[in-house]
Amino acid sequence: MKIAILGGTGPEGSGLGLRWAQAGHQVIIGSRLAEKGQQVAAELKSLLPSGDISGADNLTAAQAADVVVLSVPYEAQSPTLDSVAGALDGKLLVTVVAPTRKPKARVWRLESGLSAAEEAQQQLGDATRVVAAFQNIGAHNLKDPAAELDCDVLICGDNKDDKQVAIDLCTDANMRGVDAGALQNASVVEGLTSVLIGINIRNKVGNAGIRITGI
């Protein structure tokens, strides 16, 4: 697939992009500035010369992609989606966004009462399908494609086929994706990010994760 990662210059977006490129996907690193996207794409190409990795501004990346991944801070979610909304019609948006703010070890309850993923769906309307995934993974080892991440990925969405796409992307990134139900459940999954940050701080580690047992 052609995968655009909006805000893909950050640690998580670029790490996922590297893993997906290793799995054979065409990856486009998106940024507000095309030059920044191209710079990070070049850095990833130096790590994986055989990878199909390029950089562009967010709109150009979204227009070219089959699947779009949103990997920006929560505060940038709405303006980023505004800037690419027309390019997302008929496409799947996988959002990685998890709202956090100081103190990051406490859950941020959004004024809307919704999850960030639900806000994205509300903003984009029915023309775009939204799935939430990858909120609870640490970025520390993502750029080492050989590293095994000791965590599962909880996936929330209202369409089974769209969630399967996200599950397949987890597999391609050397992780296990678990269907965690409707998009409404994303508020719980996003909140777990703050819980994990607190666990990391208190235990002086950087890679606490979630594992689902019994399946």
ABEGO torsion letter per residue (X at the ends): XBBBBBGAABAAAAAAAAAAAAAGBBBBBBBABAAAAAAAAAAAAAABAABBBBBBBAAAAAAABABBBBBBBAAAAAAAAAAAAAAABGBBBBBABBBBBOBAABBBBBAAGBBAAAAAAAAAEAABBBBBBGAABBAAAAABAABBBBBBBBBBBABAAAAAAAAAAAAAAGBBBBBAEBAAAAAAAAAAAAAAAAAAAAAGBAABBBBBBGX
